[in-house]
Amino acid sequence: MTHKIDFYHAPNSRSGSTLALLEELGADYALHLVNFKRGEQRQSAYRAINPMCKVPAILHDGVLVTEQPAVFMYLADLYAEAGLTPAIGDPLRGAYLRWLVFYGSCFEPALVDRSLKRDPAPPSTSPYGTWEDVMNTLQTQLAKGPYLIGDRFTAADVLWGGALHWATMFKLVPETPEFRAYIERVIARPAMQRAAAKDAEFLTQLAA
């Protein structure tokens, strides 16, 4: 098995966090830019990669992985030597997985409803309860700091640091002291800065 990753990415999208993770891991990856402005995500070439027309998507040894939390779990385990994932049997493993999955199962659905000014579904059917439930749960965890599962920085922080940075920038999430301090700790990391600089370059390429 090789570590070479084919990475499908659109600048200024949720796959930016995967770019940051690849940089944190020191991963060997081939970048494939998907131009959303030209609708390339819905054209047949990319539909053959991901029929859901979303990024990120990765291919590794013929295996397709989509859905951001799954991509993060896969990559962090593949590059376990980078130390961004607690190993199976590590007491921190459960909390680490919890927060990766919480992002996709609760935070994103809640954020979409919030941005569209929609009420959540009734409690018996809402995947996340209420917006307040999500925010309070997340803020309580981050108040324990400095990272999601305590003193250890993991792939989950790459995901959440980028997501909260974007969400507070667009005023979708309140910029509480806990959120602001956490975001600053994460985005100041050299790998996060490299990813942001690369994304700016990618935008220039696509605009040319």
Rosetta constraint file for C-alpha pairs under 8 A:
AtomPair CA 1 CA 61 HARMONIC 6.87 0.50
AtomPair CA 2 CA 60 HARMONIC 7.91 0.50
AtomPair CA 2 CA 61 HARMONIC 6.92 0.50
AtomPair CA 3 CA 27 HARMONIC 7.57 0.50
AtomPair CA 3 CA 28 HARMONIC 6.55 0.50
AtomPair CA 3 CA 60 HARMONIC 7.27 0.50
AtomPair CA 3 CA 78 HARMONIC 7.34 0.50
AtomPair CA 3 CA 79 HARMONIC 8.00 0.50
AtomPair CA 4 CA 27 HARMONIC 7.74 0.50
AtomPair CA 4 CA 28 HARMONIC 5.22 0.50
AtomPair CA 4 CA 29 HARMONIC 5.47 0.50
AtomPair CA 4 CA 30 HARMONIC 7.44 0.50
AtomPair CA 4 CA 60 HARMONIC 6.58 0.50
AtomPair CA 4 CA 61 HARMONIC 7.84 0.50
AtomPair CA 5 CA 27 HARMONIC 7.80 0.50
AtomPair CA 5 CA 28 HARMONIC 6.30 0.50
AtomPair CA 5 CA 29 HARMONIC 4.40 0.50
AtomPair CA 5 CA 30 HARMONIC 6.08 0.50
AtomPair CA 5 CA 58 HARMONIC 6.54 0.50
AtomPair CA 5 CA 59 HARMONIC 5.93 0.50
AtomPair CA 5 CA 60 HARMONIC 5.19 0.50
AtomPair CA 6 CA 29 HARMONIC 5.72 0.50
AtomPair CA 6 CA 30 HARMONIC 4.87 0.50
AtomPair CA 6 CA 31 HARMONIC 6.25 0.50
AtomPair CA 6 CA 32 HARMONIC 7.20 0.50
AtomPair CA 6 CA 58 HARMONIC 5.41 0.50
AtomPair CA 6 CA 59 HARMONIC 5.00 0.50
AtomPair CA 6 CA 60 HARMONIC 6.55 0.50
AtomPair CA 7 CA 29 HARMONIC 6.51 0.50
AtomPair CA 7 CA 30 HARMONIC 5.99 0.50
AtomPair CA 7 CA 31 HARMONIC 5.06 0.50
AtomPair CA 7 CA 32 HARMONIC 5.91 0.50
AtomPair CA 7 CA 56 HARMONIC 7.28 0.50
AtomPair CA 7 CA 57 HARMONIC 6.14 0.50
AtomPair CA 7 CA 58 HARMONIC 4.67 0.50
AtomPair CA 7 CA 59 HARMONIC 6.78 0.50
AtomPair CA 8 CA 31 HARMONIC 6.27 0.50
AtomPair CA 8 CA 32 HARMONIC 4.78 0.50
AtomPair CA 8 CA 33 HARMONIC 5.96 0.50
AtomPair CA 8 CA 34 HARMONIC 6.64 0.50
AtomPair CA 8 CA 55 HARMONIC 6.42 0.50
AtomPair CA 8 CA 56 HARMONIC 5.75 0.50
AtomPair CA 8 CA 57 HARMONIC 5.24 0.50
AtomPair CA 8 CA 58 HARMONIC 6.17 0.50
AtomPair CA 9 CA 13 HARMONIC 8.00 0.50
AtomPair CA 9 CA 15 HARMONIC 5.69 0.50
AtomPair CA 9 CA 16 HARMONIC 7.35 0.50
AtomPair CA 9 CA 19 HARMONIC 7.79 0.50
AtomPair CA 9 CA 31 HARMONIC 7.17 0.50
AtomPair CA 9 CA 32 HARMONIC 6.20 0.50
AtomPair CA 9 CA 33 HARMONIC 5.10 0.50
AtomPair CA 9 CA 34 HARMONIC 5.77 0.50
AtomPair CA 9 CA 55 HARMONIC 5.86 0.50
AtomPair CA 9 CA 56 HARMONIC 5.65 0.50
AtomPair CA 9 CA 57 HARMONIC 7.38 0.50
AtomPair CA 10 CA 15 HARMONIC 6.53 0.50
AtomPair CA 10 CA 16 HARMONIC 7.51 0.50
AtomPair CA 10 CA 33 HARMONIC 5.71 0.50
AtomPair CA 10 CA 34 HARMONIC 5.02 0.50
AtomPair CA 10 CA 35 HARMONIC 6.25 0.50
AtomPair CA 10 CA 36 HARMONIC 6.75 0.50
AtomPair CA 10 CA 55 HARMONIC 6.82 0.50
AtomPair CA 10 CA 56 HARMONIC 7.86 0.50
AtomPair CA 11 CA 15 HARMONIC 7.47 0.50
AtomPair CA 11 CA 16 HARMONIC 6.45 0.50
AtomPair CA 11 CA 33 HARMONIC 7.87 0.50
AtomPair CA 11 CA 199 HARMONIC 5.51 0.50
AtomPair CA 11 CA 200 HARMONIC 7.67 0.50
AtomPair CA 11 CA 202 HARMONIC 6.44 0.50
AtomPair CA 11 CA 203 HARMONIC 6.07 0.50
AtomPair CA 12 CA 16 HARMONIC 6.46 0.50
AtomPair CA 12 CA 199 HARMONIC 7.27 0.50
AtomPair CA 13 CA 55 HARMONIC 7.73 0.50
AtomPair CA 14 CA 18 HARMONIC 7.78 0.50
AtomPair CA 14 CA 55 HARMONIC 7.09 0.50
AtomPair CA 14 CA 56 HARMONIC 7.20 0.50
AtomPair CA 14 CA 163 HARMONIC 7.75 0.50
AtomPair CA 15 CA 19 HARMONIC 6.45 0.50
AtomPair CA 15 CA 55 HARMONIC 5.63 0.50
AtomPair CA 15 CA 56 HARMONIC 4.65 0.50
AtomPair CA 15 CA 68 HARMONIC 7.63 0.50
AtomPair CA 16 CA 20 HARMONIC 6.34 0.50
AtomPair CA 16 CA 162 HARMONIC 7.92 0.50
AtomPair CA 16 CA 195 HARMONIC 7.49 0.50
AtomPair CA 16 CA 196 HARMONIC 7.97 0.50
AtomPair CA 16 CA 199 HARMONIC 7.42 0.50
AtomPair CA 17 CA 21 HARMONIC 6.22 0.50
AtomPair CA 17 CA 158 HARMONIC 6.48 0.50
AtomPair CA 17 CA 159 HARMONIC 5.60 0.50
AtomPair CA 17 CA 162 HARMONIC 5.92 0.50
AtomPair CA 17 CA 163 HARMONIC 7.63 0.50
AtomPair CA 18 CA 22 HARMONIC 6.17 0.50
AtomPair CA 18 CA 56 HARMONIC 6.96 0.50
AtomPair CA 18 CA 68 HARMONIC 7.61 0.50
AtomPair CA 18 CA 71 HARMONIC 7.71 0.50
AtomPair CA 18 CA 72 HARMONIC 7.13 0.50
AtomPair CA 18 CA 159 HARMONIC 7.59 0.50
AtomPair CA 19 CA 23 HARMONIC 6.35 0.50
AtomPair CA 19 CA 195 HARMONIC 6.05 0.50
AtomPair CA 20 CA 24 HARMONIC 6.18 0.50
AtomPair CA 20 CA 158 HARMONIC 6.92 0.50
AtomPair CA 20 CA 191 HARMONIC 6.25 0.50
AtomPair CA 20 CA 192 HARMONIC 5.31 0.50
AtomPair CA 20 CA 194 HARMONIC 7.70 0.50
AtomPair CA 20 CA 195 HARMONIC 5.03 0.50
AtomPair CA 20 CA 196 HARMONIC 7.78 0.50
AtomPair CA 21 CA 25 HARMONIC 6.08 0.50
AtomPair CA 21 CA 72 HARMONIC 7.61 0.50
AtomPair CA 21 CA 155 HARMONIC 6.77 0.50
AtomPair CA 21 CA 158 HARMONIC 6.22 0.50
AtomPair CA 21 CA 159 HARMONIC 7.88 0.50
AtomPair CA 21 CA 191 HARMONIC 7.91 0.50
AtomPair CA 22 CA 26 HARMONIC 6.08 0.50
AtomPair CA 22 CA 27 HARMONIC 5.21 0.50
AtomPair CA 22 CA 28 HARMONIC 7.99 0.50
AtomPair CA 22 CA 29 HARMONIC 7.74 0.50
AtomPair CA 22 CA 75 HARMONIC 7.84 0.50
AtomPair CA 23 CA 27 HARMONIC 6.48 0.50
AtomPair CA 23 CA 191 HARMONIC 5.29 0.50
AtomPair CA 23 CA 192 HARMONIC 7.43 0.50
AtomPair CA 23 CA 194 HARMONIC 7.36 0.50
AtomPair CA 23 CA 195 HARMONIC 6.68 0.50
AtomPair CA 24 CA 82 HARMONIC 7.99 0.50
AtomPair CA 24 CA 191 HARMONIC 5.17 0.50
AtomPair CA 24 CA 192 HARMONIC 7.46 0.50
AtomPair CA 25 CA 76 HARMONIC 7.41 0.50
AtomPair CA 25 CA 79 HARMONIC 6.50 0.50
AtomPair CA 25 CA 82 HARMONIC 5.64 0.50
AtomPair CA 25 CA 84 HARMONIC 7.73 0.50
AtomPair CA 26 CA 82 HARMONIC 7.84 0.50
AtomPair CA 27 CA 79 HARMONIC 7.43 0.50
AtomPair CA 33 CA 202 HARMONIC 7.83 0.50
AtomPair CA 34 CA 40 HARMONIC 5.95 0.50
AtomPair CA 34 CA 41 HARMONIC 6.28 0.50
AtomPair CA 35 CA 39 HARMONIC 6.43 0.50
AtomPair CA 35 CA 40 HARMONIC 5.43 0.50
AtomPair CA 35 CA 41 HARMONIC 7.10 0.50
AtomPair CA 35 CA 206 HARMONIC 6.70 0.50
AtomPair CA 36 CA 40 HARMONIC 5.76 0.50
AtomPair CA 36 CA 41 HARMONIC 6.13 0.50
AtomPair CA 39 CA 43 HARMONIC 6.87 0.50
AtomPair CA 40 CA 45 HARMONIC 7.98 0.50
AtomPair CA 40 CA 46 HARMONIC 6.81 0.50
AtomPair CA 41 CA 46 HARMONIC 5.59 0.50
AtomPair CA 41 CA 47 HARMONIC 6.89 0.50
AtomPair CA 41 CA 53 HARMONIC 5.01 0.50
AtomPair CA 41 CA 54 HARMONIC 6.72 0.50
AtomPair CA 42 CA 46 HARMONIC 6.67 0.50
AtomPair CA 42 CA 47 HARMONIC 6.17 0.50
AtomPair CA 42 CA 53 HARMONIC 5.55 0.50
AtomPair CA 43 CA 47 HARMONIC 6.09 0.50
AtomPair CA 44 CA 48 HARMONIC 6.09 0.50
AtomPair CA 45 CA 49 HARMONIC 7.15 0.50
AtomPair CA 46 CA 50 HARMONIC 6.20 0.50
AtomPair CA 46 CA 51 HARMONIC 7.54 0.50
AtomPair CA 46 CA 53 HARMONIC 6.97 0.50
AtomPair CA 47 CA 51 HARMONIC 4.35 0.50
AtomPair CA 47 CA 52 HARMONIC 7.06 0.50
AtomPair CA 47 CA 53 HARMONIC 5.89 0.50
AtomPair CA 49 CA 57 HARMONIC 7.75 0.50
AtomPair CA 49 CA 64 HARMONIC 7.77 0.50
AtomPair CA 50 CA 54 HARMONIC 6.77 0.50
AtomPair CA 50 CA 57 HARMONIC 7.03 0.50
AtomPair CA 50 CA 66 HARMONIC 7.51 0.50
AtomPair CA 55 CA 66 HARMONIC 7.49 0.50
AtomPair CA 55 CA 67 HARMONIC 7.92 0.50
AtomPair CA 56 CA 66 HARMONIC 6.32 0.50
AtomPair CA 56 CA 67 HARMONIC 7.00 0.50
AtomPair CA 56 CA 68 HARMONIC 6.52 0.50
AtomPair CA 56 CA 71 HARMONIC 7.78 0.50
AtomPair CA 57 CA 64 HARMONIC 7.14 0.50
AtomPair CA 57 CA 65 HARMONIC 5.87 0.50
AtomPair CA 57 CA 66 HARMONIC 4.69 0.50
AtomPair CA 57 CA 67 HARMONIC 7.38 0.50
AtomPair CA 57 CA 71 HARMONIC 7.47 0.50
AtomPair CA 58 CA 64 HARMONIC 5.85 0.50
AtomPair CA 58 CA 65 HARMONIC 5.37 0.50
AtomPair CA 58 CA 66 HARMONIC 6.63 0.50
AtomPair CA 58 CA 71 HARMONIC 7.28 0.50
AtomPair CA 59 CA 63 HARMONIC 5.37 0.50
AtomPair CA 59 CA 64 HARMONIC 4.63 0.50
AtomPair CA 59 CA 65 HARMONIC 6.41 0.50
AtomPair CA 60 CA 64 HARMONIC 6.69 0.50
AtomPair CA 65 CA 70 HARMONIC 6.89 0.50
AtomPair CA 65 CA 71 HARMONIC 5.89 0.50
AtomPair CA 65 CA 74 HARMONIC 7.90 0.50
AtomPair CA 66 CA 70 HARMONIC 6.59 0.50
AtomPair CA 66 CA 71 HARMONIC 5.99 0.50
AtomPair CA 67 CA 71 HARMONIC 6.17 0.50
AtomPair CA 68 CA 72 HARMONIC 6.21 0.50
AtomPair CA 68 CA 104 HARMONIC 7.49 0.50
AtomPair CA 69 CA 73 HARMONIC 6.23 0.50
AtomPair CA 69 CA 100 HARMONIC 5.47 0.50
AtomPair CA 69 CA 101 HARMONIC 5.99 0.50
AtomPair CA 69 CA 103 HARMONIC 7.42 0.50
AtomPair CA 69 CA 104 HARMONIC 6.64 0.50
AtomPair CA 70 CA 74 HARMONIC 6.05 0.50
AtomPair CA 71 CA 75 HARMONIC 6.08 0.50
AtomPair CA 72 CA 76 HARMONIC 5.96 0.50
AtomPair CA 72 CA 100 HARMONIC 7.90 0.50
AtomPair CA 72 CA 155 HARMONIC 6.72 0.50
AtomPair CA 72 CA 156 HARMONIC 7.76 0.50
AtomPair CA 72 CA 159 HARMONIC 8.00 0.50
AtomPair CA 73 CA 77 HARMONIC 6.08 0.50
AtomPair CA 73 CA 85 HARMONIC 7.95 0.50
AtomPair CA 73 CA 97 HARMONIC 7.97 0.50
AtomPair CA 73 CA 100 HARMONIC 7.94 0.50
AtomPair CA 73 CA 155 HARMONIC 7.94 0.50
AtomPair CA 74 CA 78 HARMONIC 6.02 0.50
AtomPair CA 75 CA 79 HARMONIC 6.12 0.50
AtomPair CA 76 CA 80 HARMONIC 5.71 0.50
AtomPair CA 76 CA 82 HARMONIC 7.80 0.50
AtomPair CA 76 CA 84 HARMONIC 6.04 0.50
AtomPair CA 76 CA 85 HARMONIC 5.70 0.50
AtomPair CA 76 CA 155 HARMONIC 6.57 0.50
AtomPair CA 77 CA 85 HARMONIC 6.45 0.50
AtomPair CA 79 CA 83 HARMONIC 7.93 0.50
AtomPair CA 80 CA 84 HARMONIC 6.78 0.50
AtomPair CA 80 CA 85 HARMONIC 6.40 0.50
AtomPair CA 80 CA 87 HARMONIC 7.95 0.50
AtomPair CA 83 CA 154 HARMONIC 7.50 0.50
AtomPair CA 84 CA 153 HARMONIC 6.75 0.50
AtomPair CA 84 CA 154 HARMONIC 4.25 0.50
AtomPair CA 84 CA 155 HARMONIC 5.20 0.50
AtomPair CA 85 CA 93 HARMONIC 7.57 0.50
AtomPair CA 85 CA 96 HARMONIC 7.64 0.50
AtomPair CA 85 CA 154 HARMONIC 5.76 0.50
AtomPair CA 85 CA 155 HARMONIC 6.39 0.50
AtomPair CA 86 CA 90 HARMONIC 5.82 0.50
AtomPair CA 86 CA 92 HARMONIC 6.08 0.50
AtomPair CA 86 CA 93 HARMONIC 5.04 0.50
AtomPair CA 86 CA 96 HARMONIC 7.32 0.50
AtomPair CA 86 CA 154 HARMONIC 7.92 0.50
AtomPair CA 87 CA 93 HARMONIC 6.39 0.50
AtomPair CA 88 CA 93 HARMONIC 6.32 0.50
AtomPair CA 89 CA 93 HARMONIC 7.06 0.50
AtomPair CA 92 CA 96 HARMONIC 6.18 0.50
AtomPair CA 92 CA 149 HARMONIC 7.08 0.50
AtomPair CA 93 CA 97 HARMONIC 6.22 0.50
AtomPair CA 94 CA 98 HARMONIC 6.05 0.50
AtomPair CA 95 CA 99 HARMONIC 6.31 0.50
AtomPair CA 95 CA 149 HARMONIC 6.46 0.50
AtomPair CA 96 CA 100 HARMONIC 6.47 0.50
AtomPair CA 96 CA 148 HARMONIC 7.87 0.50
AtomPair CA 96 CA 149 HARMONIC 6.55 0.50
AtomPair CA 96 CA 154 HARMONIC 7.75 0.50
AtomPair CA 96 CA 156 HARMONIC 6.61 0.50
AtomPair CA 97 CA 101 HARMONIC 6.19 0.50
AtomPair CA 98 CA 102 HARMONIC 5.93 0.50
AtomPair CA 99 CA 103 HARMONIC 6.32 0.50
AtomPair CA 99 CA 148 HARMONIC 7.65 0.50
AtomPair CA 99 CA 156 HARMONIC 6.62 0.50
AtomPair CA 100 CA 104 HARMONIC 7.34 0.50
AtomPair CA 100 CA 156 HARMONIC 5.57 0.50
AtomPair CA 100 CA 159 HARMONIC 7.73 0.50
AtomPair CA 101 CA 105 HARMONIC 6.00 0.50
AtomPair CA 102 CA 106 HARMONIC 5.30 0.50
AtomPair CA 102 CA 107 HARMONIC 6.45 0.50
AtomPair CA 103 CA 107 HARMONIC 4.84 0.50
AtomPair CA 103 CA 108 HARMONIC 6.21 0.50
AtomPair CA 103 CA 160 HARMONIC 7.58 0.50
AtomPair CA 104 CA 108 HARMONIC 5.48 0.50
AtomPair CA 104 CA 109 HARMONIC 7.38 0.50
AtomPair CA 105 CA 109 HARMONIC 6.86 0.50
AtomPair CA 105 CA 127 HARMONIC 6.76 0.50
AtomPair CA 105 CA 128 HARMONIC 7.17 0.50
AtomPair CA 106 CA 110 HARMONIC 6.08 0.50
AtomPair CA 106 CA 127 HARMONIC 6.20 0.50
AtomPair CA 106 CA 128 HARMONIC 4.60 0.50
AtomPair CA 106 CA 134 HARMONIC 6.95 0.50
AtomPair CA 107 CA 111 HARMONIC 5.95 0.50
AtomPair CA 107 CA 128 HARMONIC 7.44 0.50
AtomPair CA 107 CA 134 HARMONIC 6.58 0.50
AtomPair CA 108 CA 112 HARMONIC 6.14 0.50
AtomPair CA 109 CA 113 HARMONIC 6.34 0.50
AtomPair CA 109 CA 127 HARMONIC 7.55 0.50
AtomPair CA 109 CA 128 HARMONIC 7.35 0.50
AtomPair CA 110 CA 114 HARMONIC 6.07 0.50
AtomPair CA 110 CA 120 HARMONIC 7.47 0.50
AtomPair CA 110 CA 128 HARMONIC 6.60 0.50
AtomPair CA 110 CA 130 HARMONIC 7.51 0.50
AtomPair CA 110 CA 131 HARMONIC 5.94 0.50
AtomPair CA 110 CA 134 HARMONIC 7.58 0.50
AtomPair CA 111 CA 115 HARMONIC 6.01 0.50
AtomPair CA 111 CA 131 HARMONIC 7.97 0.50
AtomPair CA 111 CA 172 HARMONIC 7.25 0.50
AtomPair CA 112 CA 116 HARMONIC 6.20 0.50
AtomPair CA 113 CA 117 HARMONIC 5.96 0.50
AtomPair CA 113 CA 118 HARMONIC 4.89 0.50
AtomPair CA 113 CA 119 HARMONIC 6.60 0.50
AtomPair CA 113 CA 120 HARMONIC 6.60 0.50
AtomPair CA 114 CA 118 HARMONIC 6.08 0.50
AtomPair CA 114 CA 119 HARMONIC 7.59 0.50
AtomPair CA 114 CA 131 HARMONIC 7.56 0.50
AtomPair CA 114 CA 172 HARMONIC 7.27 0.50
AtomPair CA 115 CA 172 HARMONIC 6.52 0.50
AtomPair CA 120 CA 126 HARMONIC 6.23 0.50
AtomPair CA 120 CA 129 HARMONIC 7.42 0.50
AtomPair CA 120 CA 130 HARMONIC 6.44 0.50
AtomPair CA 120 CA 131 HARMONIC 7.84 0.50
AtomPair CA 121 CA 125 HARMONIC 6.01 0.50
AtomPair CA 121 CA 126 HARMONIC 4.69 0.50
AtomPair CA 122 CA 126 HARMONIC 5.77 0.50
AtomPair CA 123 CA 129 HARMONIC 5.58 0.50
AtomPair CA 123 CA 130 HARMONIC 7.74 0.50
AtomPair CA 126 CA 130 HARMONIC 7.77 0.50
AtomPair CA 128 CA 133 HARMONIC 7.56 0.50
AtomPair CA 128 CA 134 HARMONIC 6.85 0.50
AtomPair CA 129 CA 133 HARMONIC 6.30 0.50
AtomPair CA 129 CA 134 HARMONIC 7.58 0.50
AtomPair CA 130 CA 134 HARMONIC 6.59 0.50
AtomPair CA 131 CA 135 HARMONIC 6.27 0.50
AtomPair CA 132 CA 136 HARMONIC 5.84 0.50
AtomPair CA 133 CA 137 HARMONIC 6.00 0.50
AtomPair CA 134 CA 138 HARMONIC 6.17 0.50
AtomPair CA 135 CA 139 HARMONIC 5.92 0.50
AtomPair CA 136 CA 140 HARMONIC 5.91 0.50
AtomPair CA 137 CA 141 HARMONIC 6.39 0.50
AtomPair CA 138 CA 142 HARMONIC 6.24 0.50
AtomPair CA 139 CA 143 HARMONIC 6.02 0.50
AtomPair CA 139 CA 178 HARMONIC 6.69 0.50
AtomPair CA 139 CA 179 HARMONIC 7.13 0.50
AtomPair CA 140 CA 144 HARMONIC 7.01 0.50
AtomPair CA 141 CA 145 HARMONIC 7.30 0.50
AtomPair CA 141 CA 148 HARMONIC 6.45 0.50
AtomPair CA 141 CA 149 HARMONIC 7.96 0.50
AtomPair CA 142 CA 146 HARMONIC 6.99 0.50
AtomPair CA 142 CA 147 HARMONIC 6.53 0.50
AtomPair CA 142 CA 148 HARMONIC 5.77 0.50
AtomPair CA 142 CA 178 HARMONIC 6.42 0.50
AtomPair CA 142 CA 179 HARMONIC 7.37 0.50
AtomPair CA 142 CA 182 HARMONIC 7.31 0.50
AtomPair CA 143 CA 178 HARMONIC 5.88 0.50
AtomPair CA 144 CA 148 HARMONIC 7.98 0.50
AtomPair CA 144 CA 150 HARMONIC 6.72 0.50
AtomPair CA 145 CA 149 HARMONIC 7.55 0.50
AtomPair CA 145 CA 150 HARMONIC 5.38 0.50
AtomPair CA 145 CA 151 HARMONIC 6.84 0.50
AtomPair CA 145 CA 182 HARMONIC 7.86 0.50
AtomPair CA 146 CA 150 HARMONIC 5.93 0.50
AtomPair CA 146 CA 151 HARMONIC 5.80 0.50
AtomPair CA 146 CA 182 HARMONIC 6.92 0.50
AtomPair CA 147 CA 151 HARMONIC 5.91 0.50
AtomPair CA 147 CA 152 HARMONIC 6.45 0.50
AtomPair CA 147 CA 153 HARMONIC 5.97 0.50
AtomPair CA 147 CA 157 HARMONIC 6.75 0.50
AtomPair CA 147 CA 182 HARMONIC 7.14 0.50
AtomPair CA 148 CA 153 HARMONIC 7.71 0.50
AtomPair CA 148 CA 156 HARMONIC 7.35 0.50
AtomPair CA 148 CA 157 HARMONIC 6.48 0.50
AtomPair CA 149 CA 153 HARMONIC 7.78 0.50
AtomPair CA 153 CA 157 HARMONIC 6.38 0.50
AtomPair CA 154 CA 158 HARMONIC 7.07 0.50
AtomPair CA 155 CA 159 HARMONIC 6.57 0.50
AtomPair CA 156 CA 160 HARMONIC 6.17 0.50
AtomPair CA 157 CA 161 HARMONIC 5.47 0.50
AtomPair CA 157 CA 186 HARMONIC 7.02 0.50
AtomPair CA 158 CA 162 HARMONIC 6.24 0.50
AtomPair CA 158 CA 186 HARMONIC 6.95 0.50
AtomPair CA 159 CA 163 HARMONIC 6.20 0.50
AtomPair CA 160 CA 164 HARMONIC 5.89 0.50
AtomPair CA 161 CA 165 HARMONIC 6.02 0.50
AtomPair CA 161 CA 182 HARMONIC 7.04 0.50
AtomPair CA 161 CA 183 HARMONIC 5.14 0.50
AtomPair CA 161 CA 186 HARMONIC 5.55 0.50
AtomPair CA 161 CA 187 HARMONIC 6.73 0.50
AtomPair CA 162 CA 166 HARMONIC 6.27 0.50
AtomPair CA 162 CA 183 HARMONIC 7.51 0.50
AtomPair CA 162 CA 186 HARMONIC 7.85 0.50
AtomPair CA 162 CA 187 HARMONIC 7.21 0.50
AtomPair CA 163 CA 167 HARMONIC 6.08 0.50
AtomPair CA 164 CA 168 HARMONIC 5.86 0.50
AtomPair CA 164 CA 173 HARMONIC 7.32 0.50
AtomPair CA 164 CA 179 HARMONIC 7.41 0.50
AtomPair CA 164 CA 183 HARMONIC 6.75 0.50
AtomPair CA 165 CA 169 HARMONIC 6.10 0.50
AtomPair CA 165 CA 183 HARMONIC 5.91 0.50
AtomPair CA 166 CA 170 HARMONIC 6.41 0.50
AtomPair CA 167 CA 171 HARMONIC 6.21 0.50
AtomPair CA 167 CA 172 HARMONIC 5.11 0.50
AtomPair CA 167 CA 173 HARMONIC 5.45 0.50
AtomPair CA 168 CA 172 HARMONIC 5.74 0.50
AtomPair CA 168 CA 173 HARMONIC 4.88 0.50
AtomPair CA 168 CA 174 HARMONIC 6.19 0.50
AtomPair CA 168 CA 175 HARMONIC 5.82 0.50
AtomPair CA 171 CA 175 HARMONIC 7.85 0.50
AtomPair CA 175 CA 179 HARMONIC 6.00 0.50
AtomPair CA 175 CA 180 HARMONIC 5.93 0.50
AtomPair CA 176 CA 180 HARMONIC 6.08 0.50
AtomPair CA 177 CA 181 HARMONIC 6.01 0.50
AtomPair CA 178 CA 182 HARMONIC 6.18 0.50
AtomPair CA 179 CA 183 HARMONIC 6.07 0.50
AtomPair CA 180 CA 184 HARMONIC 6.19 0.50
AtomPair CA 181 CA 185 HARMONIC 6.30 0.50
AtomPair CA 182 CA 186 HARMONIC 6.40 0.50
AtomPair CA 183 CA 187 HARMONIC 6.05 0.50
AtomPair CA 184 CA 188 HARMONIC 5.93 0.50
AtomPair CA 185 CA 189 HARMONIC 7.16 0.50
AtomPair CA 186 CA 192 HARMONIC 7.44 0.50
AtomPair CA 187 CA 192 HARMONIC 5.46 0.50
AtomPair CA 187 CA 193 HARMONIC 6.70 0.50
AtomPair CA 188 CA 192 HARMONIC 6.77 0.50
AtomPair CA 188 CA 193 HARMONIC 6.66 0.50
AtomPair CA 189 CA 193 HARMONIC 6.36 0.50
AtomPair CA 190 CA 194 HARMONIC 6.14 0.50
AtomPair CA 191 CA 195 HARMONIC 6.17 0.50
AtomPair CA 192 CA 196 HARMONIC 6.26 0.50
AtomPair CA 193 CA 197 HARMONIC 6.24 0.50
AtomPair CA 194 CA 198 HARMONIC 6.16 0.50
AtomPair CA 195 CA 199 HARMONIC 6.12 0.50
AtomPair CA 196 CA 200 HARMONIC 6.37 0.50
AtomPair CA 197 CA 201 HARMONIC 6.46 0.50
AtomPair CA 198 CA 202 HARMONIC 6.15 0.50
AtomPair CA 199 CA 203 HARMONIC 6.22 0.50
AtomPair CA 200 CA 204 HARMONIC 6.49 0.50
AtomPair CA 201 CA 205 HARMONIC 6.32 0.50
AtomPair CA 202 CA 206 HARMONIC 6.24 0.50
AtomPair CA 203 CA 207 HARMONIC 6.15 0.50
AtomPair CA 204 CA 208 HARMONIC 6.27 0.50
